[in-house]
Amino acid sequence: MSFFSYAPVDTSSPFRLEPFDVFHLAALAFLAGLGVLTAAFRRRLREDPALERRVLRTATIVAVGLEIALHVCEFFSLPFHAFLRSLIPLELCAITLWMAVTLTFARRPGLFEILYFWSIGALASLVFANLDGAGPDRFRYYQYFGTHGYTILVVAYFAIVHGFRIRFRSLVKAVGILFPITLALRFLNLAFEGPPWSLNYMYLLRPPEVETPLEAFGEGWGYYAAFVILAVALMALAWAPWGIARAIRARKRSLP
């Protein structure tokens, strides 16, 4: 098979990626290492604007290049409707990718607040890699972990280097914006559920083909309701460390 092939990887391939195998863990470890480097050099990045620009621009160019290259591969490998379905950025991971790109230029705390919570989708995608078995002998492996990892690392970068913070109202804003989007997308998915489009943006109709906890949520609107509850719970969990830290600081200030 070609390096740029989009076909599922045969189970007999020595490079087939399986959940949490050496190829999966190696990609996660590499991304974690980049996060550690960001923390280690945070002061230098903060104090050297030229270095920071080079780092952010290089990472953004790589991520955008990988995303464009993916769609080029899909154009030559997939049926037209499947290619167009992927090209339209309505998956949460695609939305957050372009939000992360925008954040590196705009540097707006309000954008960071929303991206912080919505990037949980990218984090889940890294944990439950949906790659049809594509391992390090396929371009999709590098594109998938590169673009999803970029989103997470941009969030970590602005929290660690620039000190962007999360408040409870950030959680309310993120949920309040995302919920109507998911509802509209569910109706869009239902309208074009059948072939040739077979829409399932954000997996709001059914789980991905890779094994995830979503499989326990049943079908229909019950599945959607459970999905939304899980999403809100995960975002609340992501807010919890910030809320606890804020409460501790407030308590210390109140002490004599």
C-alpha positions in Angstrom: 0.0 0.0 0.0 1.1 3.6 -0.7 2.2 5.8 2.1 -0.6 8.2 1.3 -3.2 5.4 1.0 -6.6 5.9 2.7 -7.5 2.3 2.6 -8.0 0.4 6.0 -4.8 -1.4 7.1 -4.9 -5.2 7.0 -4.8 -6.9 10.3 -1.7 -8.8 9.3 0.3 -5.6 8.8 3.2 -5.2 11.3 2.5 -1.5 11.3 -1.2 -1.7 12.0 -2.1 0.7 14.9 -4.1 -0.9 17.7 -5.4 1.0 20.8 -2.6 1.7 23.2 0.0 -0.3 21.3 3.6 0.9 20.9 2.7 3.1 17.9 -0.2 4.7 19.7 1.8 5.2 22.9 4.8 6.6 21.0 2.7 9.3 19.4 1.1 10.2 22.8 4.6 10.3 24.4 6.0 12.5 21.7 3.1 15.0 22.2 3.5 14.9 26.0 7.2 15.5 25.5 6.5 18.7 23.5 4.2 19.8 26.4 7.0 19.2 28.9 9.4 21.2 26.7 6.9 24.1 26.6 6.7 24.1 30.4 10.5 23.9 30.7 11.2 26.8 28.3 8.1 28.9 29.2 10.2 31.8 30.6 12.4 32.0 27.6 9.4 31.9 25.3 7.7 34.6 27.3 10.8 36.9 27.2 11.9 36.3 23.6 9.1 37.4 21.2 11.1 36.4 18.1 11.6 32.9 19.4 8.0 32.6 20.3 6.9 33.8 16.8 9.2 31.2 15.2 7.8 28.4 17.4 4.2 29.2 16.9 4.5 29.9 13.2 6.4 26.7 12.6 3.9 24.6 14.5 1.0 26.3 12.8 2.5 25.9 9.3 3.1 22.2 10.0 -0.5 21.6 11.3 -2.2 23.5 8.5 0.1 21.8 5.9 -0.9 18.4 7.3 -4.6 19.2 7.2 -4.4 20.4 3.6 -2.4 17.4 2.6 -5.0 15.2 4.2 -7.8 16.7 2.0 -5.6 16.3 -1.1 -5.2 12.6 -0.3 -8.9 12.2 0.4 -9.7 13.9 -3.0 -7.8 11.2 -4.8 -8.8 8.3 -2.5 -12.4 8.8 -1.5 -15.7 9.1 -3.3 -16.7 12.7 -3.9 -19.4 12.9 -1.3 -17.1 11.4 1.4 -14.3 13.9 0.4 -16.7 16.8 0.6 -18.1 15.6 3.9 -14.6 15.6 5.3 -13.7 18.9 3.7 -16.5 20.8 5.4 -15.2 21.7 8.9 -18.1 20.6 11.0 -16.4 18.0 13.1 -15.5 19.4 16.5 -11.8 18.5 15.9 -11.8 20.5 12.7 -13.5 23.4 14.3 -11.0 23.5 17.2 -8.0 23.1 14.8 -8.9 26.3 13.1 -9.8 28.0 16.4 -6.2 27.0 17.6 -4.7 28.5 14.4 -6.7 31.7 15.0 -5.6 31.9 18.6 -1.9 31.8 17.7 -2.5 35.1 15.8 -5.3 36.7 17.7 -4.3 35.8 21.2 -7.7 36.5 22.6 -8.5 35.2 26.1 -12.2 34.8 25.1 -11.2 32.5 22.3 -8.9 30.5 24.6 -11.8 30.0 27.1 -14.0 28.3 24.5 -11.1 26.4 22.9 -10.0 25.0 26.2 -13.2 23.2 26.8 -14.0 22.2 23.2 -10.5 20.8 22.7 -11.6 17.9 24.9 -12.8 16.4 21.6 -9.3 16.5 20.3 -8.0 14.9 23.5 -10.6 12.1 23.2 -9.6 11.6 19.6 -6.0 11.1 20.7 -7.0 8.5 23.3 -9.5 6.7 21.0 -7.6 7.0 17.7 -9.9 6.5 14.8 -7.5 5.6 12.0 -8.6 2.4 10.4 -5.4 0.9 11.7 -3.1 3.4 10.0 0.3 3.3 11.7 3.7 4.9 11.1 3.9 3.6 7.5 0.9 5.8 6.6 0.6 9.5 6.2 -2.7 9.5 8.1 -0.8 8.5 11.3 1.3 11.7 11.3 -1.6 13.9 10.1 -4.0 12.6 12.7 -1.7 12.9 15.8 -0.1 16.1 14.4 -3.3 18.1 14.0 -5.0 16.8 17.1 -1.9 17.2 19.1 -1.4 20.8 17.8 -4.8 21.8 19.1 -4.0 20.4 22.6 -0.5 21.9 22.6 -1.8 25.4 21.6 -4.2 25.3 24.6 -1.4 24.2 26.9 1.0 26.8 25.4 -1.3 29.8 26.1 -2.1 28.5 29.6 1.6 27.9 30.5 3.4 30.6 28.7 0.9 33.4 28.6 -1.0 32.6 31.8 -4.5 32.5 30.2 -7.0 31.4 32.8 -10.4 29.7 33.0 -13.3 30.9 35.1 -16.7 29.4 35.7 -18.3 31.8 33.2 -15.9 30.3 30.7 -17.5 26.9 31.2 -21.0 28.4 30.9 -20.0 30.2 27.7 -18.5 27.0 26.2 -21.5 24.9 27.0 -24.0 27.6 25.9 -22.4 28.0 22.5 -21.7 24.3 21.8 -25.2 22.9 22.8 -27.2 24.7 20.0 -24.5 23.8 17.5 -24.7 20.1 18.4 -28.5 20.3 18.2 -28.4 21.9 14.7 -25.8 19.4 13.5 -27.9 16.5 14.8 -30.8 17.7 12.6 -28.4 18.1 9.7 -27.1 14.6 10.2 -30.7 13.2 10.3 -31.6 15.0 7.1 -28.6 13.5 5.3 -28.1 10.3 7.2 -28.5 8.0 4.2 -26.2 7.6 1.2 -24.5 9.2 -0.5 -23.8 11.7 2.3 -24.1 9.5 5.4 -23.5 12.4 7.7 -22.6 11.8 11.4 -20.8 15.0 12.3 -19.4 15.0 15.9 -20.8 11.4 16.2 -24.1 12.8 17.2 -26.1 10.0 15.6 -23.9 7.0 16.5 -20.4 6.2 17.9 -17.3 6.0 15.7 -16.2 2.7 14.4 -13.4 2.5 17.0 -14.4 1.3 20.4 -15.4 4.1 22.8 -17.7 4.6 25.8 -20.3 6.0 23.5 -21.3 2.5 22.5 -23.2 2.2 25.8 -25.5 5.1 25.1 -28.0 3.3 22.9 -29.7 4.9 19.9 -31.8 7.8 18.9 -32.4 10.9 21.1 -31.5 8.9 24.2 -28.0 8.5 22.6 -27.8 12.2 21.9 -29.0 13.1 25.5 -26.4 10.8 27.0 -23.7 12.3 24.7 -24.5 15.8 25.8 -24.6 14.9 29.5 -21.1 13.3 29.1 -19.8 16.3 27.3 -21.0 18.7 29.9 -19.6 16.4 32.7 -16.2 16.3 31.0 -16.1 20.1 30.6 -17.1 20.5 34.2 -14.3 18.2 35.2 -11.9 20.3 33.1 -13.0 23.4 34.9 -12.7 21.8 38.4 -8.9 22.3 38.9 -9.3 26.0 38.1 -12.3 26.3 40.4 -10.5 24.5 43.2 -7.4 26.6 42.8 -9.5 29.8 42.8 -11.3 28.7 46.0 -8.0 28.0 47.7 -6.6 31.4 46.8 -9.8 33.1 48.0 -9.6 31.2 51.3 -6.0 32.2 51.9 -6.7 35.8 51.2 -9.5 35.7 53.8 -7.3 34.3 56.5 -5.8 36.8 59.0 
